[in-house]
Amino acid sequence: MTKRIFLSILALMITGTIMAQKAIKSWNKNLVIAHRGAWKTQNLPENSIASLKEAISLGCYGSEFDVHLTSDGVAVVNHNADFLGKDIATSTYQELVDYKKLSNGESIPTLEEYLKTGMKQKKTKLILEIKPQKTQEQETALVKKVLEIVNQLKAAPWIEYISFSHYISKYVIDNVPGAMVSYLNGEIEPAKLKAEGFYGLDYNQNVYKKNPDWIQQSKDLGLIINVWTVNTEQDMDRLLNQKVDYITTNEPELLLAKIKK
């Protein structure tokens, strides 16, 4: 492939991603991201299709969820490395389905069905967390599968990526032009994240307390600021006063009510 052809293809990819993001202009205009979906108030399973639908129904800006990979290469939505006690990485998808159901009767969701559900609407973003794995080889397999599914479904306009793994985060940045990627782990200062092409930082609220200048630094650099996991009114008020961009919470109803006052 000649350099001119390569650059032309790259330009088309970047243009396509940007146009896809701009094509949907109706995202909810608030800073509320439901952590693992909106599950607590209605006693729904975390990371379930039902909790995603509830976050959408509430009108949250985003619904966060976590992704792992089974031994037979199926990307599934679950927070822990085990599904109700059964290790995901060493189990086939069918073994997980046969093993147990979520408390509302759902099977462990696949990433494909989760995204298809989220793509039925154009109000709530899907905040896709790619979970760190035991080896870089496993992380590569997982991130490749995630990007393959997103591409096949043409789901890019709905997706923002987050990860505790710097390797996974950089893989997405380097392979998906225009992808919105925020880092979770908390040890990297804003200027370095900006230099590495990150969209934002998504740190635990205690990180910002230890580094009080990072919020203003991030604003000056044009980085998006998300904070997790914020569940008390006092913490919500403090962060609202600091004018962060997004707040990830297990109490989306409380935060939505607060910002509407």
C-alpha positions, 0 to 999 in steps of 0.5 A, a space after each residue: 500500500 502506498 503512503 498516499 493510499 494509506 493516508 487517504 484511508 486514514 482520513 476517511 476513517 477519521 472523517 467517518 468517526 467524526 461524522 458518526 459522532 456528530 450525526 447524533 446530537 440528541 444525547 441527554 444534556 446532563 452529567 449523570 452516568 449510572 454506574 453499572 446501569 441504574 440498578 439500586 433503587 429498583 433492585 435490579 442486577 448490576 450490568 444487566 439489560 434491565 439496569 441499562 433500560 432503567 438508566 435510559 428511562 431515567 434520562 441519564 447522560 450515560 450508562 457504564 458497564 464492564 466487559 470480559 471475554 469467555 474462553 470461546 471468545 464471547 465478550 460478556 457484560 459483567 463487573 467481576 472476573 467471575 460470574 456469580 462465582 464462576 471464572 469467565 476467562 476459563 468458561 465458555 459462554 454456554 457454561 456461564 448461561 447454564 451455570 446461573 441466572 441473574 436475580 431477575 432471570 436474565 442470562 449474563 448479557 453478551 456485549 452484542 445484545 447489550 449494545 443492540 439494546 442501547 442502540 435502540 435509543 439516541 439519548 443515553 451514551 454507552 460508557 464501555 469499560 474494558 476490564 484489565 486481564 491477567 496477561 497482555 495477550 488476554 487484554 489484546 484478545 479482549 480489546 480486539 473483540 470489543 472493537 470488532 463488535 462495535 465496528 460490526 454493529 456500527 455502534 461507535 456514535 453511542 460509545 465512550 471507552 474507559 479502562 484501568 489498563 493503560 495498555 488497553 486504553 492506548 490500544 483503542 486510541 491508536 487503532 480507532 481514530 476519534 475514539 473517546 477514551 478516558 483513563 481510570 487508574 488515577 496515577 497519570 497526571 492530566 498533561 501526560 494523558 493529553 499528550 497520549 491522546 486521551 479524551 479525558 480522565 475518569 478518576 476516583 474522587 479521592 484522586 482529585 482530593 489528593 491532587 486538587 490542581 488536576 481538575 483545573 489543569 484538565 480544564 485548561 488542557 481541554 480534557 473531559 473530567 469524570 469522577 467515580 463513584 459518587 453516592 452522597 449528597 455532600 460529595 455531589 455538591 462539592 463536585 458540582 461546585 467544581 464544575 466537573 463534566 460527569 459524575 458516575 454514581 450508584 444513585 442516579 435518581 438522587 443526582 438527577 433530582 439535585 441538578 434539576 433544582 
